Amino acid sequence: MNFPQLSGFSITFSRETNGKLERMKLFQHLRQYSISTRRKTLISSIGVGLLRNVGPERCFCTRSEDSELKGLLEYMDSLKNYEKLGVPKDAGTDSEDGFDLGRMRRLLELLGNPHSKFKAVHIAGTKGKGSTAAFLSNMLRAEGYSVGCYTSPHIQTIRERISVGRFAEPVSAKVLSSLFDRVKKILDRAIEVENGRTSHFEVLTALAFTLFAQENVDIAVIEAGLGGARDATNVICSSELATSIITTIGEEHLAALGGSLESIAMAKSGIIKHGRPVVLGGPFLPHIDQILRDKALLMSSPMVLAYDTGNKSKINGVSMLNGRPFQSCDIVIRVERDLQLFIELLDVKLYMLGTHQLQNAATATCAALCLRNLGWRISDGSIRTGLEQTSLLGRSQFLTSKEAQALGLSGATILLDGAHTKDSARALMDTIKMTFPEAGLTLVVAMASDKDHLGFAKECLSGGHVEGVILTEANIAGGKSRTTAASLLRDCWIQASQELETDILHDEMPEHQNSTMDQLLCISRSGSRPILSTEGSFQASLKIANQIIKGRTGDRLRIVVITGSLHIISLVLATLHG
């Protein structure tokens, strides 16, 4: 089949050729064209069916590709960025201390209310928002819809937060820069009217909504940034909302969201809109479940429970395909209350690993069935394809041997995962135990200052065969104000080991203050004790990790796990692809 001619350029694609290579060449060429031109070309030429034969790809973006965004990035850096600075107390609550949604509405009004020009799925939750958004967006794309997807944070480039069209690639620098140039005067006016209080997230959200309207998307999948009720994304009205999704409720951003699990649930339930269905991912603690149900009842919103007793999801086993692990899963959804939903998907190949990702997949499946109930055309095959085509940077991501070598860890198995709460640490360790039950683990950890460092450490130390821990530092959202010093992390890990009665070796022990790493390794081997080390430099921490895994004996598989924050994942990928 031939692609339409574009400026003297064409590609011939056949089933006998390397489909992945041809598609990559096509994407590289089409990036210079507008999104609408790319979409028309790909829709007319490839069709969804052909793409189902190609495994999931993670989209790597180099920062050099962002050279066209210099003006936008400098503009955004001049705005207040709460990801970098930290969120004020109670800013995410529906109270007088909460973020001013009126400011966001005034900004959008100046831009022509772009959010009123497309249907949206709105997602809130403590964990699982990004994965659920990716699963659902890919299901809709597989059916042939033009999808706008807005998520946060990004790992390599701000463009990752916005995708538009039939494929999951980040918006091009050219398109985003052109949009910014077109609306900059409006943004200037809005910021002046608001006396400079307009935030980085508000402007980026407004740009995403404007792009979705400009590109005439069929539907947008929108991830809330913080909480729900007072999040800048929560300007979507009942008339524009297709369905809302609340994935999980956990103790993160406690101060910003009212200080309790109950206040967090109330904040996130703010995305439930009158008369529009809500999908609850869960499972939730009974009193949290009741808060969400009460809000749905108050808003006359039909509820779909992904954790309903009629739904059966299970992992059958873990296998390898093309050097990458996947879990074979069965997902059976049978909902008979409020809405009538049913699907049976057997032997689904999920490259997003772990029981938590299976729950995210089930939640996204419920959302797709909910949309189908509302009249959207979504086949069982498209739901399966969307699930099997999804993978994300920094979520259960195994590096290639070539990438390991580039990091100075030749021969090592390296896993990147942005887990940063005690719940996600538990999920990470459970996933590793399921996939590689006998593996010895060396952890490289950097975390933001507002996380539960002690809870995270306890879950990691109790969750697997930990042979070494190297605590390091990474900038958070490009700044140091939320970075946790490696020495402070060390104190938490020592406390965690004491509370767990886990015997670890570290160079702060009086008897080992003058010991070299080689000497600590000899002592560690004799008693199978894990080593704890601190390194302010990320590159130095990798050298220590290499010493630890090379210093171990036996034929046990050894994995270097880089975790604690998506920002340390960003550091790794920038080193590899920057």
N, C-alpha and C positions, 0 to 999 in steps of 0.2 A: 504494500500500500504506500502511496506517495503523500508526503505532506504538501500543503499548498505552498506555492512559491512566495517567499518573503524577501524582497529586495535582492533578488537573484540567488536566493539560497533555498535549497530543498534537501530533505533527507529521505532515504528509502528505508523502510522498516519491514523486516520480514520475520516470521516466527522462527526461521532457521538461524537468524543472527543473534548476537548477544544482546538481548532486550535491555538489560540494565545499562550497558555501555551506550547503546543508541539513545536511550532516554536521557542519560546524563548529558550527552552531546547536544541533544535537542534543547534541554533546559538551559545549558550554558549559552546557546545562541539566542534563545527567546528572551533572556533576561533584558536585552536591550530594548524590547518592545513594551508597549503598555500592557497592563494586566488583561484588558478586554481583548486585545489582539492575540495574546498568548492563549487565552481561554478558548477563543473561537478556533484557533489553529489546532490545539490539542484535542478539543471536543470532536471536531470534524475528522481528525486524523487517527486518533488512537482508540477512543471509546474506552469505557471502564473495563470491559471484559478482558482486554488484552493486559491491562495493568494488574489484574488479579493474579497473573502468572509470575509477577515479580515480587520478591520478598520485601519486607519493610526496610526502608533506608532512613538513617538519621542524617539530617541536613546540616553539614558543617559550614559555618560562615566565618570567613576570615575578616579581621578588622580592617584589612586593606581595602575590602569592598565598601567600607563605609566612608571612603574619602569624599564621596559626593555629599555626605551628610554633615560636613563640617559646620555649616551654618546652623542647621537644626540642633546638632549636639551642643554647640556653644550656647544656643538659646535655651535649651533644656537645662543645661548646667547652671544657668543663672537663676533658675526657679528653685523654690524650696522643695527638697527631695527627702521625704520622710523615710524612704528605704535606707538612705545614707545616714540621716540624723537620728532616726528613731521616732516612733509615733507618740504624741503627747497622751497623757493620762485621760482615759474616757473618750478619746477622739472618735472611736468607732461606735460609741453608744448613741442611742436615739434620745439624746438629752441636750441641754443647753451647752454642754461641753463638747458635743459631737461636731464633726466636720459639717460645714455649711453647704448643704445640697442646693440651696438657692443660688449660690455662686456658680455651681456647675450648670444649673438650668439657664442662668443668664448668659453664660458662655455659649451654650448650645443654641440659644435663641439667636444670638448674633451670627451664628454659623448656619442658620436656617433650619434648626431642629432636625439634624440629619438622623437622629435615633428614631424618629417617627416614620421613617421611610423603609423600614425592613422589620421582619419578624425576628424575634430573638429568643434564645434559650439562655437563662441567667443561672450561673452556678456559684454557690457559696459553700463554705465548709472549711474545717481546720486542715485536713489533709485530703488528697485525692482530687482536688479541683482540676489541676492541669491534666492529669491522666484521663479523667472522665471527659474533659473537654476535647482532648485529642481523639479518644475512642469515638465519641459521638460525631465530631467533625468529619472523621474519616468514613463513618457509615453514610453520612449525608453526601459526601463527595463521591463515594462508590455508587450511589444511586443516580448521580449525575447533577446534583445541585451545585450551584455556585455558593460557596460558604465563606463568610467572614468569621475569623476566629481571633479573639483577643484574650491573651493570658499574661501572667507575670509571675516571677521576674524573668529576665532573660539571662542567658549564660554567657554568650559570646558577643552578641550585638543586639541593640534595641529593636532591630527589625524582626527578631524572633517573636516578639510579642504580637505581631500582626501578620496574619496570612489572609489571602483573598483568592477565591476562585475554586477550581476543581482539584488543585493539588496543595500539599501541605507545606510548600516552600515559603520561607519568610518573604514579606513584601520587599521588592527591589529597592535599592538605595535611590535609584532614579525616580521611581514613582513616589516614594515617601518625600524626597527632597522637593519634587515638583509640587506636591500637595502643600507642603509647608510654605513654599514661596507664594503660593496662591492665597493662602489664608493668613499670612503673617501679620498684615495690617489689622485684621480683625482680632487676632490674638493680642497684639499690642494694645488695642483699644480696651479689650476686656481686662487685661492686667492693670491698666491705668485706672479703670473704673473701680476695680476691686482693691486699689491701693497696694498692689504688689502681692496680695495674699494668694493669688492663684498658684496652685502647686504643679509640680512636675507631672504627677499622676493624672491630674485633671486635664492638663493640656494634651498629654499623650492619649488619654481616653477619648477626648474630643476629636483628635486627629483620626483615630481608628474609626469612630462612628462616621466621620465625614467621608473617609475613604470607602467604607461599606456602602454608604448611600450613593457616592459617586460611581461605584462599580456595579450598582444595582444588584447586590447579592440577593439570593433567594431567602437566605436565613443567616443569622449571626449567632455564634456560640460565644457568650461573654462570661469571663471569669471575674468575680469580684476580687478586689485587691485586699481589703481588710474588712472583716465582719460582713456587713450586708446593708443594714438599715441606713447608715450614713456613708456608705462607700460611693465614690464618684460614679460608678456604673449603675447605681440604683436610681436612675432617672427614667428607666423603662417603665412605661405605664401598662395597665392591664390590656389595653387595645393592641399594644405592640408585642406583648409577651406571649410566646407559644407555651412554654412551660418553664418552671423553675426547678432547680435541683439543689438539695443540701446533702453533701457527701458524708461528712463526719463532724463531730463536735469534740474538741479536745482542748487542753489547757495550753494554748499558745496565745501570745499577745494579751495576756491576762489584764495588765494595767490599762491597755488601750481599749479593752472591751468590757470594762466594768468590774473586773477583779474576781469573778467566779465563773464556774462552768454554766450556771444558770443564766448569767448575764450574757455570756458568749452565745448561748443558744437563742436568746431573745434578739441579739444583734443580727445573727445570721438569718433568723426567721423573717427579718424585715424585707427580704426579697420576695416573699410570698405575696401574690397580688390577687385581688378580688376576682373570684370566679375562674381563675386559671389554675390548671393542675400543678401539683408539686410532687416531685420524685424525691423520696427520702432514702439515702444510701445506707447509712448505719452499719452495723446495729448500734443503738444508743442505750445509755443507761435508762432505766425505767422513767425517772423523773424528767430527764431531758427529752425522752420520747414524748412524754405527755405535754411538755411545753410546745413542741413542734406541732403536735396534733391539735392542741388547743388553738394555736395561731391559724392553722389551716381551716379549722372549723369556723373560727371567727370571720375568716375571709371567704367562706363558702367555696373553698378550693378542694377539688377532688384530690385524694392522696393515693400515690402509688408507692408501696413499700418494697424496696429491693430486698429487704431481709424478711419478707413475709414467709410464713411457714409453707406456703404452696410453692415457693421458689427453691429449686435445688441446683446449687452450683458446686462443682468439685474438681479437684486436680487429680487426673489419672496417673500422671508421671511426668518426668522431665527427660527430654532427649536433646540431641544436638542436630543442627541442620546448618550446613555451610559454615561450620566452626562456631555457631552461636547457639546457646541453650534456649529452648522454649519449653513451655509447659502445655501438655495436652489437657484440655478442660472440657467439661460438659456444663452447659448453661441452659437450665430449663426454667422459664418464667411462666407462672400460672396465677394471674391476678383476677379475682372475681368480685372485689369490692370497689365501689365508686366507678372504676373503669374495667372493662373486660379485655384482658391482655393475655396472649399466649404465644410462646415460641419454644422450640426444642432445638438446641444446637449441640451436636455431639462432636467430640474430637476437634475442638477449636484450638488452633495453635497460637498461643499467646507468647509473644516475645517480651512482654512486660511481666516480670516474674513475681511470684509470691501470692499468698492468699489475699493480701490487701489489694493487689492489682486485679485478682479475680473478682473481688467485690466491686472495684471500680468498673470493671467490664460489665458486670451484672447491672450496676446502676445506670451506665450508659445505654445498655440494652433496654432497660425499662423506659428510659427517656425516649429512645427511638420508637418503641412500641406505643408510647403515649402520643408521640407525634403522628404515628400511623393512625391511631384512633381518632385524631383530630382532622384527618383527611390528607395528611402528607403521604406521598407514595414512597414507601421504604420496604424493600423486599427482604426476606430472610437472608438471601444470598448477599445483599449489600451490608447487612448487619454483620454477618460472618466476615466478609472481606474487610470491613472497617476495623474489626477487632484484630484480625490477623496482620493487617498492614500497619499497625501502630507500634512505634517505638519512640522514645524520647531521650534526649541527651541527659546524662546524669541520673537516670533512673535505671538501676540494674544494668549499667552499661559496661560491658567487657571490652577492654582495649585489644587491638590486634598485636601480634608479636612484633611487628614493625614499630608500632606506637610504643610498646613497652621498651624496646631497644632505644628509641629516641629519648625516653625519660631516664636512660641509664639503668634500666631494670631488665636486661636481656634474660630471656627465658622465664620471666615471672608471669604469672597470671594476675592481671590488674583489673579490679572492679571499681567503677565510679558510681557512687550513689549519694545524692544530696540530702540524705536523712539528717534532720536537725532537732527532732523532738524525741522524748523517751518512747513514744508510741512508734514513731518511724524507725528508731533504732531497733526496737524489738522486731518490727516487721523485716528489717534488713537482715538481722541475725537469723530469724526464722527462715528467710528465703535462702540464705547461704547454707544453712543446715539441710534444707530440703534438696538443694541442687548439688552441693558438694559436702556430704555429711561428715567426712573425715578430714576435711581440709584444715591446715594450720593457718591462722590469720595474723597478719601484721597490719595494724590500723594506722593510717595517717590522718590526723583529725585537726581541723580548724573550725572555730565556731563564732557566731555573733554573740555580743555581750548580753542580749536579752533572752537567751535560751536557758533551759534547765540543764546545766552542764553536769550536775551530779546525777540526775535521773538518766541522762544519756549515757554516762559512763557506766552506771550500774547495769543497764540493759546490755551494753556491749560486752562487759566483762563476764556476765552470767550467761551469755547467749551462744558461745561457741568456743572453739579451741584457740584462744588468743595467745599468741607467742610473743607479740611485741606491740607496743603502742608508741607512736611518735606524735607528740603534740606540737603544732606549729601555728602559723598565723596567716591570714588572708584578708585583704581589704574587703570591706562590705560595701557593695554598690559604688565602688571606686574610691572610697574614703576609709579612714582609720577610726572614726569616732565610735563605731559599733564593733570594732575588732576586739576580741578577747586575747589578752596576752597569754602566751604559751605557759608562763609560770603560774598564772591563775588557774588555767585548765589542769595543770599538774596537781595542784592542791586538791581539786575536785576528784581527780582520778585516784589519788592516794586515799582520800576519804572513802570513795566508793569501794576500793579494795579492802579497806579495813572493815567497813560495814558488811561486806560480803564474805569476810574472812578469807580473801584470796591473797596468797603470798606473792607479791611482785617485787622485782628488783628495780631500784632507781638510784641515780647518782646523788640524791639528797640524803640517802641513808649514811649515817656517820662512817660506817665501815667501808663504804664504797665511794666516798666523795672523790678519791684520787684514782679510781679504777678507770681503765680504758674500756671502750666498747668491746674489744676482743676479750678482755678479762671478764666483763659482765656476761658475755656469751658463754664462756666456759662454765661460770657459776650457774647460769640459767640452764644449760644442758644437763648438768649433774642432778638438778632437782626439778626439771620441767617447769621452771618458774618463768612467767612472762616478764619482759623487760619494758620499763617505762622510760622514755627519753623526751627531752624538750629541745626544739630547734626553732628559733625565730624565723629562719630562712626556709622557704618551701623546698628549694633545691637541695639544701643540706639535709632536710628530713628524708628526701628520697634516697640519699646516699646511706643514711642510717638504716632505712628499710631494706636496702640491698644488702648491707652487712648482716642484718638479722636473718634474712631468708637464706643467704649463702652460708651462714654459720650454723644452720640447723642440719642435723643428720637424718638419715632415713629417707624412704621413698614416698612419704606423705605429700600430697599436693599442697602447695603453699600459695596463698593468695594475698596480695597487697590490696587492702580496701581503703580507698581514699574517700572520706566522708565528713559529716559534720555541718556542711553548708553547701548550697549550690555555688557559692562564691569560690570555694576551693576547687570545685569542678571546673569553673570558668578559668581558673588559673592553670589547671592541667591542660585544658583544651586550647587555651591561648598559647601555651608552650608548644603544643603539637601543630596547631593549624593557624596561629596568629600571623 
